[in-house]
Amino acid sequence: MQNDIVSFYELYSFTKQRVSLARSSARAGRKDEARDFLRYVRGARIIQILKPVDFSVLGLNVDVSHLEWQLNELEHECHPSSSNDQTTDIAAIRSTLDLLAIGMQKLLSK
């Protein structure tokens, strides 16, 4: 039983670390990468697996509710319409103008 709890703790630790990395990726504009990991965690039902585990048996400090909150934050951060925190205003304007230019070229070529 203790070996099982240790395995669940490793799953928790790995997931916590990767959620942090995915959130950083999303804020850096790599939202597809962040969404892929979010889909994996949701699809594997990791939170549902971890919730019933009693980590206190081994004296482990585990906060599955906080991990779930971080996943929800990740979901907001990797949403396509959320803004990129590390993009400067000028870069954001340029990106928008590039999209408009492509759209105009398509319209004019018809």
Protein Blocks (a to p, Z undefined) as FASTA:
>chain_A
ZZmmmmmmmmmmmmmmmmmmmmmmmmnopamlmmmmmmmmmmnommmmmmmpcfklnopa
cdfklmmmmmmmmmmmmgmkbccfkbcfklmmmmmmmmmmmmmmmmmmZZ
